Amino acid sequence: MTEQQGTDDEPVIEVDQTDRRTMAPFIAAAVFAAVVLVAIVLGAVLSPAEKNVTDSDKIAAAVHRYAEARGTTDSTPPPAVACQGFDESKSPLAAQFGGAAAGKSIKVTNIDNAMVDGDRAKANVTIAVDGRETPATWNLIRSSDRWIVCN
């Protein structure tokens, strides 16, 4: 049995192969990718990571700044780490210092339960002075966008 190759009854289907392809979809995808990339870069520039720091992180930084400054200077309070009218005899480190603190090894070993109430905060801080650990509740106040130690 042989196959029929085409008869006069069947209509001939012509295929138009002259359609032209365009670059429009590829250009649109490239433009979209560029817009997304620019948005990511602008987001990183206009909203830097330091603005994502929590109050607990800022309080921890203030405690570390105070302890480091207090261990390196006899100035009471060290500049820019304590509030106006700060009384060193009522400071959380007063019992450990017994006077001069400069040269003593001060290490913050734990900071927890940081509680913020407006521009005031409290945190439970454990410090080690010359190897002896002492827990205390530290009071802090907000000065501009920075926390400082206060009585």
N, C-alpha and C positions, 0 to 999 in steps of 0.2 A: 504494500500500500504506500502510495506516495502522498506527500503533503502538498496541498495547493499553495501556490506561491502568491497569490493575489488575483483577485478576480475583478471584473469591471463593476460588480455590484457594490463592492465595499468602497466607502469613501476614503480618500487618502487624507491622513492627518498630517498636517504640516506643523513642524515644531519651529517656533521662532527663536533662534539662538542669537539674536542681535541685542538682547537686553544688556544694558550697561550697569556695571557695579559701581557703587560710589564709596568714598572713604568716610562719609558722614557718620556712620555708627562708631567707627574707630576714633574719629576726631572727638565725637561727643563723649566717649568713654575716657579719653585722655584729658579732656577739659574737666570732667567730673572728678577724676583722680587728682588733678592739680588743685581743684577747689578744696577737696578734703584735706590734702597735704597743707595748704595754706591755713585752713581752719585749725589744724592741729598745732602748727607752729605759733599762730597768733594766740591760741589758748594757753600754750606753755609760757609765752612771753608776758601776756596780760594777767595771768593768774599763777605766779610762781609758787613753788612748793612751800616756801616759808610762810605763806599765808594759810597753809593747811595745817599748821602746827596748833595743837590743842592747848588749852590753858594748863592742863597737867604737865605737858612738855615744857611750857614756859616757866611754870613754878619750879620744876626740877632744875631747869637751867639757872634760875635765880638762886636756888639753894647751893648749887655747885659753884656758881660765881662767888657767892659770899664766903663759902668755906675755903675756896682757893685763895681769894684775896686776903682773908683773915689769917691764913697760914703763912702768907708771904710778907705781911706788913704789920707793924704795931699801931698803925693809924686806926683809930676807933671812931666811927665805923670806917671801913675802907671806902674810898670815893666811889659813887655810883652803884653801890650794891645794897645800901641801907637807906631808910627814909630819914627825912629831916627830924631832928630831935631824938634820934635813936640813942637809947641808953644801953651801953655795953654791959653794965652790971645786970641788966634784965634780959640779955640776949640768950638764946638757946645754948650758946657755947660758953657762957660765963663760968659755970662750975668747973669745966674742964681746963680752962686757961689759967685760972689763979693769977691773973696779971697778964704778963706778956704772952702773946700767941705766936709771934713771928718765929719761924724755924721749926714749929711743931708740925708733925705729920697729921693733917686733917683729911679724913676720907669719909665721904658720904656713902654709907653702905646700903641704905634703904630709904625710899620715899614712897609713902602710900596714903590713901584716904585724902587726897587733895580735894578740898571742898571750896568752891568759889561762891561768894555772895556779893555780886556787884563788883566793886573795886577792892574788895577784901577777900583774902583767902587764908586757909589754914591747911597744914599738911603735917602728917606724922613722919618725922625724919629721924633716922638712926645714923649717928655719926661715930666714927672711931677717931679718937685723938690719942696719938702715940700708942695705938693698939687697943685702947679701952673704949668699948662701945657704950653709947648712951642714947636712949630714945628720948625724944622731946617733941612737943607740938610747936611748930614754927608758924608765926603770923607773917603775912605778906600783904602788900598793897600794890595796886596797879599804878604805875607812873608812865603815862603815855600808853605805849603798847607793850610795856615791859613790866615784869613783876620785880619788886625789891623786898628785902627782908625788913620787918618792922617789929616793934615791941607790942 
